[in-house]
């Protein structure tokens, strides 16, 4: 199949995804930054102290990041459109 069609020959489109309003964006951005900082603090605590509970907390914080990423682009909650090439 790769010999017949190359990826460079295919047409590509850009998709623009935006949240509904600025408050929605700010809320999830601040929550994302807070969880990233807490995860980094827990990793640093695990490295310096060697406590396994710190490592488990870091895993939980990074699991929250996956949940935040999923919630941010929920179907019906975000606005998406194809960008017009210039």
Secondary structure, 3 states (H helix, E strand, C coil): CCCCCCHHHCCCCEEEEEECCHHHHHHHHHHHHHHHHHHHHHHHHHHHHCCHHHHHHHHHHHHHHHHHHHHHCCCCCEEEEEECCC
